[in-house]
Amino acid sequence: MALEIDSKEPIGSDEFMDALWNCVARLYGEYGASRTGLSLIDYDAERRFLVVRAAHTAVEMVRTALASITRIGNKSVAIHVLCVSGTIKALYKKIRL
């Protein structure tokens, strides 16, 4: 998944992944979170662009968790899903990076 973080303040990659894992665990429990297979592939702090890998069976779970994140730490954020693809290679082709 290609994501964009909309925030006035910079968000670190570790902060983001902690918030995402916590949100998935809150919504689906530890068992559900373990099924997502989340990992951070790419992070561009300047453009606030991320690529996150998730199991294809858990994409909707992750999208739901992303939509429910409104704060990371004490920073107000909105996370937008730009693109979803089956492979990282195809994802980069779709977003033309």
C-alpha positions in Angstrom: 0.0 0.0 0.0 1.2 3.5 -0.8 0.2 6.0 1.9 0.4 9.7 2.5 0.5 11.3 5.9 -1.3 14.6 6.2 0.1 16.4 9.2 1.5 19.8 10.0 4.2 18.3 12.1 6.8 15.7 11.0 6.0 12.1 11.8 8.8 9.5 12.2 8.5 6.1 10.6 8.8 4.4 14.0 6.0 6.6 15.4 3.8 5.7 12.5 4.4 2.0 12.6 3.8 1.9 16.4 0.5 3.8 16.0 -0.6 1.4 13.2 0.3 -1.7 15.1 -1.5 -0.4 18.2 -4.6 0.5 16.2 -4.7 -2.9 14.5 -4.3 -4.6 17.8 -7.0 -2.5 19.4 -9.5 -3.2 16.6 -8.7 -6.9 16.0 -6.7 -8.1 19.0 -3.3 -9.6 19.0 -4.4 -12.6 16.8 -5.8 -10.3 14.2 -2.7 -8.1 14.3 -0.5 -11.1 13.8 -2.4 -12.1 10.6 -1.7 -8.7 8.9 2.0 -9.3 8.3 2.7 -5.5 8.5 6.1 -4.2 7.5 7.4 -0.8 6.4 9.0 -0.9 3.0 9.8 2.7 2.2 9.4 6.0 4.1 10.1 9.5 2.7 9.8 12.0 5.5 10.1 15.0 3.3 7.2 14.0 1.0 5.4 12.2 3.9 5.0 9.1 1.7 5.1 5.5 2.9 4.9 2.1 1.4 3.6 -0.6 3.8 3.4 -4.3 3.1 0.4 -6.3 4.4 -0.9 -9.7 3.7 -3.5 -9.7 0.9 -6.0 -11.3 3.2 -5.7 -8.4 5.7 -5.7 -5.4 3.4 -9.2 -4.3 4.5 -8.3 -4.7 8.1 -5.3 -2.4 7.7 -7.3 0.1 5.7 -9.8 0.2 8.5 -7.1 0.7 11.1 -5.5 3.5 8.9 -8.8 5.3 8.7 -9.2 5.3 12.4 -5.8 6.9 13.2 -6.4 10.6 13.9 -3.5 11.3 16.2 0.0 10.0 16.5 1.5 11.0 19.8 0.2 14.5 20.3 0.1 15.3 16.6 -3.1 15.5 14.6 -2.9 13.4 11.4 -4.9 12.0 8.5 -3.6 9.0 6.5 -4.6 8.6 2.9 -4.3 5.4 0.9 -2.9 6.4 -2.5 -2.7 3.0 -4.1 -2.9 -0.7 -3.3 -1.2 -3.4 -5.4 -0.4 -7.1 -5.3 3.4 -6.5 -5.6 5.8 -3.8 -4.6 7.1 -3.6 -8.2 3.5 -3.0 -9.6 2.8 -0.5 -6.8 5.8 1.6 -7.8 4.7 1.5 -11.4 1.2 2.6 -10.5 2.5 5.6 -8.5 5.3 6.3 -11.0 8.2 6.7 -8.6 
